Amino acid sequence: MLKTLRIQNFKAWKDTGEIRLAPITVFFGGNSAGKTSLLQFLLMLKQTAESSDRRRVLNTGDSYTPVELGTFRDLIFEHDTKRKLEFQVSWSTPEPIRFSDSLHATNYRGDQIDFSGSIIAQEEVQLVEFFEYKLLDAGKETASVRFSRFGAKPKEYKLVSTSYNLKRIQGRAWPLPPPTRFYGFPEEVQAYYQNATFANDLVLALEQQLKKLKYLGPLRDIPKRNYAWAGDAPEHVGNDGDGVIEALLAGAHRKISRGVNKKAYPFQEVVAGWLKRLGLLESFEAKRIARNRKEYEVRVRTPNSREDVDLPDVGFGISQVLPVVVESFYVAHNSTVIIEQPELHLHPRVQTELADLFIEAIHSRENGKDRAVQFIIESHSEHFLQRLQRRVAEGELDPSEVALYFCESDPKGSVLRELKVNLLGEIDNWPEDFFGDPMEDLYQRMEASAQKAVEGPSK
């Protein structure tokens, strides 16, 4: 699970400061305040790790990737290519990482990794200035390793560690070549050092964490009459939700419980239950069109209706929320789900209930284990926020399980403010005009009504 994030000189952000990431993290704010950029940064790291080009420092995107950010100049703060793109990200590991230094009979262990890096551009070419891994155990650093440029030469690097006794192989101390992507040690590290195999463990841990990032965009796919499914299990519902029915069918054998010592229900029943609770559907079923066929149809019944219809024949909002519901319970253990505007096209009451959906998802269990799913959400919904506050006050959501932020645009760089939620669910540092000024609107309406009463009925 991601724990912290800090970004410097990225798009609207000169410096975000350290961002605490909780099981439910929500970014609010006005348009062009930088909310989406925070999500885009994580997605850029993910698509870089998944790129087939190991020499490319950052994969800023194309038409096939979740985000497309243009050139380094496009993504750097104030388009100033003399600036450095710097960032730090930390995450807890599902299982402790262990490795040994056989040369010095020393063992190392950690349950959290901190990664930091700095990237510059020279003549439109991206260069890694440095990156560093730190392994922590119960918050205390146990090992670290730093890979950085050697002097002013753009393609020569060195490897250093203050907490791990690296042993160089005898012979001429050749400098190391550039890293792979923004985070990977070149193969020469293993050839030049007798005891540097642990570096691969750190790289693998970062790649695994980025692989666990799943993204669901703000405009989900329009539903179809029929769906073809050959039995494959997708990793998630897709960036635009186009794989939602495949995921629904693939998860049919799974059972999900709402928490410790609570009954587990079939996955499809959990999804159907939430659609009913949201007040969108009375019944929901994905079934094969005919025997020995791989085509399926989704038949639904809306409240107060007497017959089933195809999914495309109901309200647009249902097609938009279905991927959100399925994704919340389908993704693998320890996944981090990035969702833009889950409330889009939904009635205010449904927006409110979405908060409970995410709360149940982070507490859910499968096969006797916590699913440990994390959500990073961009939202504009006041109703969504108020339900989170209520659940904190009622004790169903611990304040440590939620992190709420307000983004504000500023000529000197966007500003990020964490909203402090107390045990009563109250926000102690509520921003002015957070969701407009309803009291001012009420006052002005009363003033207008009073003025009309004095003037009498209009002719």
LUMBA-400247 format. One record per residue (C-alpha): x, y, z; residue number from 1; residue in one letter. Coordinates in nm, 4 decimals, m for minus. Layout:
// LUMBA-400247
X/Y/Z/NUM/A;
...
This chain:
// LUMBA-400247
0.0000/0.0000/0.0000/1/M;
0.1287/0.3455/m0.0898/2/L;
0.2126/0.5462/0.2214/3/K;
0.3489/0.8844/0.1086/4/T;
0.4120/1.0835/m0.2069/5/L;
0.5945/1.4062/m0.2794/6/R;
0.6363/1.5666/m0.6219/7/I;
0.8405/1.8714/m0.7187/8/Q;
0.8259/2.0653/m1.0455/9/N;
0.5521/1.8634/m1.2130/10/F;
0.2902/2.0488/m1.4166/11/K;
0.1078/2.2902/m1.1801/12/A;
0.3043/2.1716/m0.8759/13/W;
0.6257/2.3379/m0.7682/14/K;
0.6204/2.1258/m0.4530/15/D;
0.3308/1.9224/m0.3182/16/T;
0.5000/1.8656/0.0155/17/G;
0.4682/1.5201/0.1644/18/E;
0.1257/1.3717/0.0930/19/I;
m0.0023/1.1093/0.3361/20/R;
m0.1820/0.8365/0.1436/21/L;
m0.4465/0.6426/0.3368/22/A;
m0.6667/0.3464/0.2414/23/P;
m0.9126/0.6091/0.1118/24/I;
m0.7424/0.9233/m0.0200/25/T;
m0.9569/1.1890/m0.1872/26/V;
m0.8490/1.5045/m0.3695/27/F;
m1.1014/1.7896/m0.3960/28/F;
m1.0606/2.1337/m0.5469/29/G;
m1.1500/2.3638/m0.8323/30/G;
m1.0858/2.3145/m1.2001/31/N;
m0.7213/2.3379/m1.3111/32/S;
m0.6071/2.3201/m0.9480/33/A;
m0.3794/2.0198/m1.0101/34/G;
m0.5907/1.7325/m0.8755/35/K;
m0.5663/1.5239/m1.1898/36/T;
m0.1914/1.5878/m1.2191/37/S;
m0.1297/1.4015/m0.8945/38/L;
m0.2999/1.0939/m1.0361/39/L;
m0.1259/1.1360/m1.3713/40/Q;
0.2147/1.1321/m1.2079/41/F;
0.1583/0.7897/m1.0539/42/L;
0.0188/0.6594/m1.3805/43/L;
0.3253/0.7910/m1.5651/44/M;
0.5501/0.5909/m1.3326/45/L;
0.3360/0.2822/m1.3926/46/K;
0.3398/0.3075/m1.7721/47/Q;
0.7149/0.3681/m1.7638/48/T;
0.7722/0.0466/m1.5689/49/A;
0.5506/m0.1414/m1.8155/50/E;
0.7164/0.0072/m2.1246/51/S;
0.9166/m0.2271/m2.3486/52/S;
1.1814/0.0440/m2.3937/53/D;
1.4161/m0.0003/m2.0980/54/R;
1.6280/0.2962/m2.2050/55/R;
1.3439/0.5454/m2.1807/56/R;
1.3698/0.7301/m1.8498/57/V;
1.0032/0.8316/m1.8413/58/L;
0.7278/0.7114/m2.0700/59/N;
0.5227/1.0301/m2.0907/60/T;
0.2587/0.8471/m2.2916/61/G;
0.0893/0.7970/m2.6243/62/D;
m0.2545/0.6942/m2.7483/63/S;
m0.2123/0.3474/m2.5924/64/Y;
m0.1213/0.4526/m2.2376/65/T;
m0.3419/0.5736/m1.9503/66/P;
m0.1968/0.9270/m1.9696/67/V;
m0.0293/1.1307/m2.2431/68/E;
0.1783/1.4170/m2.1058/69/L;
0.3762/1.5311/m2.4084/70/G;
0.7424/1.6233/m2.3817/71/T;
0.9556/1.6920/m2.0760/72/F;
0.8963/2.0619/m2.1375/73/R;
0.5210/2.0034/m2.1289/74/D;
0.5266/1.8323/m1.7903/75/L;
0.7902/2.0363/m1.6078/76/I;
0.6725/2.3225/m1.3849/77/F;
0.6466/2.6545/m1.5761/78/E;
0.7859/2.4673/m1.8810/79/H;
1.1322/2.5487/m1.7508/80/D;
1.3569/2.2632/m1.8678/81/T;
1.6336/2.3835/m1.6374/82/K;
1.4273/2.2594/m1.3439/83/R;
1.4618/1.9109/m1.2001/84/K;
1.1667/1.6746/m1.1726/85/L;
1.2071/1.5312/m0.8229/86/E;
0.9853/1.2930/m0.6305/87/F;
0.9645/1.0563/m0.3378/88/Q;
0.7222/0.7686/m0.2916/89/V;
0.7007/0.5141/m0.0112/90/S;
0.4974/0.1979/0.0295/91/W;
0.4524/m0.0895/0.2711/92/S;
0.5227/m0.4395/0.1430/93/T;
0.2663/m0.7221/0.1848/94/P;
0.5436/m0.9478/0.3136/95/E;
0.8735/m0.8372/0.4717/96/P;
1.1704/m0.8115/0.2354/97/I;
1.4738/m1.0069/0.3520/98/R;
1.8226/m1.0439/0.2071/99/F;
2.1701/m1.1279/0.3328/100/S;
2.5216/m1.0010/0.2734/101/D;
2.7145/m1.3275/0.2622/102/S;
3.0517/m1.1495/0.2562/103/L;
2.9903/m0.9849/0.5929/104/H;
2.7393/m1.2318/0.7458/105/A;
2.4761/m0.9600/0.7833/106/T;
2.1004/m0.9976/0.7436/107/N;
1.8609/m0.7231/0.6410/108/Y;
1.4846/m0.6967/0.6793/109/R;
1.2215/m0.4344/0.6045/110/G;
0.8463/m0.3819/0.5663/111/D;
0.8559/m0.0456/0.3883/112/Q;
1.0518/0.0987/0.0959/113/I;
1.1187/0.4668/0.0289/114/D;
1.2167/0.5572/m0.3268/115/F;
1.3360/0.8994/m0.4392/116/S;
1.4610/1.0226/m0.7723/117/G;
1.5621/1.3265/m0.9736/118/S;
1.5313/1.3646/m1.3502/119/I;
1.6699/1.6426/m1.5704/120/I;
1.6695/1.7224/m1.9416/121/A;
1.9707/1.8010/m2.1565/122/Q;
1.9004/1.8967/m2.5157/123/E;
1.5571/1.7324/m2.4963/124/E;
1.7076/1.4093/m2.3622/125/V;
1.5895/1.2891/m2.0212/126/Q;
1.8644/1.1935/m1.7762/127/L;
1.8454/1.0369/m1.4334/128/V;
2.0441/1.2538/m1.1960/129/E;
2.0015/1.0018/m0.9156/130/F;
1.7671/0.7543/m0.7563/131/F;
1.7795/0.5998/m0.4110/132/E;
1.6127/0.3097/m0.2342/133/Y;
1.5753/0.2930/0.1432/134/K;
1.4555/m0.0181/0.3244/135/L;
1.2820/0.0463/0.6572/136/L;
1.1739/m0.1875/0.9332/137/D;
0.9140/m0.0469/1.1755/138/A;
1.0057/0.3012/1.0540/139/G;
1.3819/0.2605/1.1031/140/K;
1.6187/0.2506/0.8054/141/E;
1.8002/m0.0816/0.7725/142/T;
1.9629/m0.0490/0.4292/143/A;
1.9919/0.2012/0.1463/144/S;
2.1569/0.2298/m0.1930/145/V;
2.1998/0.5341/m0.4177/146/R;
2.2706/0.5402/m0.7915/147/F;
2.3843/0.8810/m0.9193/148/S;
2.5663/1.0583/m1.1990/149/R;
2.9448/1.0591/m1.1772/150/F;
3.0662/1.4176/m1.2013/151/G;
2.9442/1.6169/m1.5016/152/A;
2.9530/1.3279/m1.7474/153/K;
2.5997/1.2457/m1.8629/154/P;
2.6467/0.8712/m1.9101/155/K;
2.8669/0.7690/m1.6171/156/E;
2.7227/0.6696/m1.2808/157/Y;
2.8294/0.5380/m0.9425/158/K;
2.6717/0.3190/m0.6768/159/L;
2.7068/0.4056/m0.3083/160/V;
2.5563/0.2900/0.0196/161/S;
2.6104/0.4192/0.3710/162/T;
2.4359/0.1253/0.5411/163/S;
2.5373/m0.1670/0.3214/164/Y;
2.9035/m0.2599/0.2745/165/N;
2.9328/m0.2916/m0.1039/166/L;
3.2363/m0.4905/m0.2172/167/K;
3.3830/m0.4023/m0.5553/168/R;
3.5361/m0.6770/m0.7685/169/I;
3.9107/m0.6338/m0.8057/170/Q;
4.0302/m0.4561/m1.1167/171/G;
3.9927/m0.1149/m1.2693/172/R;
3.7049/0.0804/m1.1174/173/A;
3.5085/0.1458/m1.4332/174/W;
3.2141/0.3884/m1.3962/175/P;
2.8692/0.2392/m1.4360/176/L;
2.6464/0.3072/m1.7403/177/P;
2.3079/0.4836/m1.7195/178/P;
2.0185/0.3125/m1.5385/179/P;
1.7273/0.1368/m1.7012/180/T;
1.4223/0.3614/m1.6932/181/R;
1.4103/0.5956/m1.3905/182/F;
1.4665/0.3288/m1.1265/183/Y;
1.6599/0.0249/m1.2518/184/G;
2.0237/m0.0661/m1.1959/185/F;
2.2199/m0.1601/m1.5106/186/P;
2.3394/m0.5184/m1.5463/187/E;
2.6974/m0.4049/m1.4837/188/E;
2.6156/m0.3581/m1.1136/189/V;
2.6099/m0.7364/m1.0706/190/Q;
2.9341/m0.7701/m1.2682/191/A;
3.1241/m0.4981/m1.0831/192/Y;
3.0199/m0.5877/m0.7249/193/Y;
3.0453/m0.9140/m0.5348/194/Q;
2.7434/m0.8569/m0.3103/195/N;
2.4964/m0.6312/m0.4930/196/A;
2.2326/m0.8884/m0.5828/197/T;
1.9994/m0.7335/m0.3227/198/F;
1.9573/m0.4346/m0.5567/199/A;
1.7425/m0.6495/m0.7842/200/N;
1.5076/m0.7229/m0.4927/201/D;
1.4442/m0.3508/m0.4470/202/L;
1.3819/m0.2959/m0.8168/203/V;
1.1401/m0.5886/m0.8259/204/L;
0.9521/m0.4510/m0.5253/205/A;
0.9040/m0.1174/m0.7023/206/L;
0.7842/m0.2838/m1.0222/207/E;
0.5406/m0.5003/m0.8281/208/Q;
0.4014/m0.1970/m0.6485/209/Q;
0.3509/m0.0062/m0.9742/210/L;
0.1877/m0.3119/m1.1296/211/K;
m0.0690/m0.3029/m0.8474/212/K;
m0.1820/0.0427/m0.9583/213/L;
m0.5155/0.0202/m1.1411/214/K;
m0.6847/0.3123/m1.3124/215/Y;
m1.0478/0.3864/m1.3910/216/L;
m1.1068/0.7066/m1.5847/217/G;
m1.3931/0.9568/m1.5541/218/P;
m1.5838/0.8496/m1.8671/219/L;
m1.6670/0.4805/m1.8577/220/R;
m1.7476/0.2697/m2.1629/221/D;
m2.1016/0.2667/m2.3056/222/I;
m2.2725/m0.0719/m2.2375/223/P;
m2.3261/m0.3243/m2.5168/224/K;
m2.6070/m0.5639/m2.6021/225/R;
m2.3768/m0.8649/m2.6038/226/N;
m2.0355/m0.9456/m2.4573/227/Y;
m1.7903/m1.2138/m2.5694/228/A;
m1.6006/m1.3944/m2.2957/229/W;
m1.3687/m1.6897/m2.3555/230/A;
m1.2910/m1.7564/m1.9894/231/G;
m0.9917/m1.5249/m1.9376/232/D;
m0.9567/m1.3342/m1.6100/233/A;
m0.8623/m0.9680/m1.6691/234/P;
m0.6485/m0.7895/m1.4125/235/E;
m0.9171/m0.5238/m1.3678/236/H;
m1.2129/m0.3672/m1.5471/237/V;
m0.9941/m0.1544/m1.7755/238/G;
m0.9074/0.2140/m1.7876/239/N;
m1.2515/0.3020/m1.9248/240/D;
m1.4418/0.0083/m1.7776/241/G;
m1.4673/m0.1773/m2.1079/242/D;
m1.3761/m0.5061/m1.9370/243/G;
m1.6332/m0.4824/m1.6587/244/V;
m1.8511/m0.7743/m1.7753/245/I;
m1.5467/m0.9961/m1.8344/246/E;
m1.4332/m0.9186/m1.4793/247/A;
m1.7817/m0.9843/m1.3447/248/L;
m1.7918/m1.3262/m1.5115/249/L;
m1.4323/m1.4158/m1.4213/250/A;
m1.4962/m1.3414/m1.0538/251/G;
m1.8079/m1.5579/m1.0293/252/A;
m1.6302/m1.8288/m0.8260/253/H;
m1.4967/m1.5866/m0.5651/254/R;
m1.6511/m1.4996/m0.2285/255/K;
m1.6157/m1.1661/m0.0496/256/I;
m1.6944/m1.0821/0.3121/257/S;
m1.7543/m0.7361/0.4555/258/R;
m1.4997/m0.7828/0.7329/259/G;
m1.3664/m1.0037/1.0109/260/V;
m1.6098/m1.2736/1.1250/261/N;
m1.8671/m1.1705/0.8665/262/K;
m2.0319/m1.4012/0.6176/263/K;
m1.8777/m1.4261/0.2702/264/A;
m2.1047/m1.3882/m0.0320/265/Y;
m2.0504/m1.4763/m0.3987/266/P;
m1.8793/m1.1971/m0.5888/267/F;
m2.1654/m1.1383/m0.8316/268/Q;
m2.4092/m1.1287/m0.5406/269/E;
m2.1970/m0.8593/m0.3734/270/V;
m2.2068/m0.6502/m0.6922/271/V;
m2.5816/m0.6988/m0.7362/272/A;
m2.6394/m0.6100/m0.3710/273/G;
m2.4576/m0.2814/m0.4103/274/W;
m2.6449/m0.1878/m0.7276/275/L;
m2.9672/m0.2475/m0.5375/276/K;
m2.8473/m0.0513/m0.2345/277/R;
m2.7543/0.2387/m0.4615/278/L;
m3.1150/0.2357/m0.5776/279/G;
m3.0178/0.1822/m0.9394/280/L;
m3.1298/m0.1754/m1.0058/281/L;
m3.3643/m0.4260/m0.8494/282/E;
m3.1990/m0.7273/m1.0138/283/S;
m2.8866/m0.7902/m1.2189/284/F;
m2.7739/m1.0996/m1.4084/285/E;
m2.5048/m1.1751/m1.6667/286/A;
m2.5912/m1.4945/m1.8511/287/K;
m2.4862/m1.6921/m2.1577/288/R;
m2.7034/m1.6275/m2.4633/289/I;
m2.7144/m1.9955/m2.5582/290/A;
m2.5469/m2.3215/m2.4663/291/R;
m2.1955/m2.3735/m2.6061/292/N;
m2.1691/m2.0043/m2.6950/293/R;
m1.9199/m1.7525/m2.5579/294/K;
m2.1583/m1.4576/m2.5958/295/E;
m2.3278/m1.3188/m2.2862/296/Y;
m2.5991/m1.0651/m2.2201/297/E;
m2.6656/m0.8560/m1.9110/298/V;
m3.0289/m0.8435/m1.8061/299/R;
m3.1392/m0.5949/m1.5435/300/V;
m3.4549/m0.4740/m1.3772/301/R;
m3.4926/m0.1240/m1.2444/302/T;
m3.6971/m0.0359/m0.9334/303/P;
m4.0730/m0.0247/m0.9952/304/N;
m4.0315/m0.2167/m1.3210/305/S;
m4.1999/m0.5518/m1.3972/306/R;
m3.9646/m0.6925/m1.6595/307/E;
m3.5970/m0.7377/m1.7319/308/D;
m3.4242/m0.5364/m2.0042/309/V;
m3.0775/m0.5217/m2.1576/310/D;
m2.8182/m0.3075/m1.9806/311/L;
m2.8105/m0.0406/m2.2577/312/P;
m3.1841/0.0182/m2.2073/313/D;
m3.1503/0.1680/m1.8592/314/V;
m3.0158/0.5002/m1.7355/315/G;
m2.6680/0.6150/m1.8380/316/F;
m2.5622/0.6510/m1.4750/317/G;
m2.5830/0.2744/m1.4199/318/I;
m2.3249/0.2070/m1.6904/319/S;
m2.0976/0.4633/m1.5285/320/Q;
m2.1169/0.3256/m1.1752/321/V;
m2.1066/m0.0459/m1.2602/322/L;
m1.7295/m0.0456/m1.3333/323/P;
m1.6696/0.1366/m1.0034/324/V;
m1.8606/m0.1270/m0.8053/325/V;
m1.7004/m0.4239/m0.9837/326/V;
m1.3481/m0.2793/m0.9656/327/E;
m1.3781/m0.2174/m0.5917/328/S;
m1.4212/m0.5875/m0.5143/329/F;
m1.2539/m0.7513/m0.8153/330/Y;
m0.8960/m0.6210/m0.8055/331/V;
m0.6312/m0.8369/m0.6386/332/A;
m0.5175/m0.8076/m0.2785/333/H;
m0.3040/m0.5008/m0.2007/334/N;
m0.4103/m0.3171/m0.5167/335/S;
m0.4216/0.0624/m0.5349/336/T;
m0.7161/0.1816/m0.7435/337/V;
m0.7012/0.5319/m0.8932/338/I;
m1.0479/0.6609/m0.9840/339/I;
m1.1402/0.9922/m1.1418/340/E;
m1.4818/1.1283/m1.0479/341/Q;
m1.6622/0.8072/m0.9468/342/P;
m1.9737/1.0185/m0.8882/343/E;
m2.0021/1.1386/m1.2493/344/L;
m2.3603/1.1277/m1.3886/345/H;
m2.4984/1.0040/m1.0553/346/L;
m2.7821/1.1380/m0.8399/347/H;
m2.6666/1.3074/m0.5142/348/P;
m2.8067/1.0199/m0.3043/349/R;
m2.6029/0.7696/m0.5046/350/V;
m2.2930/0.9891/m0.4684/351/Q;
m2.3427/0.9687/m0.0935/352/T;
m2.3693/0.5892/m0.0955/353/E;
m2.0447/0.5581/m0.2943/354/L;
m1.8559/0.6552/0.0199/355/A;
m1.9967/0.3473/0.1946/356/D;
m1.8987/0.1350/m0.1053/357/L;
m1.5327/0.2326/m0.0679/358/F;
m1.5430/0.1926/0.3099/359/I;
m1.6760/m0.1605/0.2757/360/E;
m1.4178/m0.2378/0.0054/361/A;
m1.1176/m0.1393/0.2208/362/I;
m1.2493/m0.3531/0.5062/363/H;
m1.3427/m0.6516/0.2882/364/S;
m1.1805/m0.9931/0.3152/365/R;
m1.1326/m1.2874/0.0823/366/E;
m1.0061/m1.6376/0.1580/367/N;
m0.9595/m1.5419/0.5224/368/G;
m0.7306/m1.2452/0.4460/369/K;
m0.7769/m0.8698/0.4374/370/D;
m0.7952/m0.7594/0.0763/371/R;
m0.6038/m0.4414/0.1746/372/A;
m0.7299/m0.2454/m0.1250/373/V;
m0.6451/0.1237/m0.1422/374/Q;
m0.8345/0.3990/m0.3270/375/F;
m0.6958/0.7283/m0.4561/376/I;
m0.9879/0.9362/m0.5783/377/I;
m1.0457/1.2687/m0.7479/378/E;
m1.3906/1.4038/m0.6682/379/S;
m1.6096/1.7129/m0.6809/380/H;
m1.8899/1.5684/m0.4682/381/S;
m1.9916/1.7384/m0.1454/382/E;
m2.2316/1.4508/m0.0764/383/H;
m1.9493/1.1973/m0.0994/384/F;
m1.7398/1.3978/0.1473/385/L;
m2.0214/1.4400/0.3978/386/Q;
m2.0863/1.0655/0.4130/387/R;
m1.7167/1.0029/0.4849/388/L;
m1.7358/1.2569/0.7679/389/Q;
m2.0469/1.0909/0.9083/390/R;
m1.8855/0.7456/0.9087/391/R;
m1.5849/0.8832/1.0948/392/V;
m1.8190/1.0308/1.3573/393/A;
m2.0037/0.6980/1.3859/394/E;
m1.6778/0.5065/1.4278/395/G;
m1.7147/0.2996/1.1099/396/E;
m1.4150/0.4737/0.9537/397/L;
m1.1051/0.5573/1.1539/398/D;
m0.9538/0.9021/1.0799/399/P;
m0.6261/0.7255/0.9929/400/S;
m0.8081/0.5326/0.7189/401/E;
m0.8971/0.8456/0.5253/402/V;
m0.6897/1.1336/0.3876/403/A;
m0.8757/1.4310/0.2419/404/L;
m0.7049/1.7099/0.0476/405/Y;
m0.8080/2.0389/m0.1048/406/F;
m0.6141/2.1634/m0.4088/407/C;
m0.5938/2.5341/m0.4850/408/E;
m0.4414/2.6950/m0.7921/409/S;
m0.1768/2.9621/m0.7404/410/D;
0.0561/3.1465/m0.9830/411/P;
0.3513/3.0305/m0.7743/412/K;
0.2416/2.6681/m0.7902/413/G;
m0.0699/2.4820/m0.6813/414/S;
m0.1206/2.4465/m0.3076/415/V;
m0.2289/2.1258/m0.1354/416/L;
m0.4018/2.1410/0.2017/417/R;
m0.4845/1.8312/0.4051/418/E;
m0.8259/1.8574/0.5676/419/L;
m0.7988/1.7592/0.9322/420/K;
m1.0857/1.5307/1.0296/421/V;
m1.1415/1.4811/1.4026/422/N;
m1.3177/1.1920/1.5775/423/L;
m1.6501/1.3728/1.5433/424/L;
m1.6088/1.3789/1.1663/425/G;
m1.5615/1.7550/1.1698/426/E;
m1.3073/1.9247/0.9458/427/I;
m1.1085/2.1617/1.1644/428/D;
m0.9540/2.3617/0.8780/429/N;
m1.2427/2.3922/0.6336/430/W;
m1.1402/2.6064/0.3324/431/P;
m1.3410/2.9169/0.2544/432/E;
m1.6008/2.8562/m0.0202/433/D;
m1.5018/2.4895/m0.0367/434/F;
m1.8204/2.3976/m0.2247/435/F;
m1.9363/2.7514/m0.2951/436/G;
m2.1293/2.9553/m0.0362/437/D;
m2.4764/2.8067/0.0226/438/P;
m2.5427/3.0378/0.3179/439/M;
m2.4784/3.3406/0.0982/440/E;
m2.7175/3.2012/m0.1645/441/D;
m2.9832/3.1464/0.1053/442/L;
m2.9347/3.5002/0.2402/443/Y;
m2.9606/3.6590/m0.1039/444/Q;
m3.2745/3.4555/m0.1844/445/R;
m3.4390/3.5709/0.1381/446/M;
m3.3408/3.9305/0.0599/447/E;
m3.4942/3.9023/m0.2864/448/A;
m3.8143/3.7523/m0.1422/449/S;
m3.8397/4.0297/0.1155/450/A;
m3.7879/4.2966/m0.1518/451/Q;
m4.0616/4.1481/m0.3679/452/K;
m4.2964/4.1436/m0.0680/453/A;
m4.2360/4.5147/m0.0148/454/V;
m4.2823/4.6004/m0.3842/455/E;
m4.5973/4.3897/m0.4134/456/G;
m4.6994/4.1565/m0.6977/457/P;
m4.5524/4.2440/m1.0346/458/S;
m4.7858/4.3540/m1.3076/459/K;
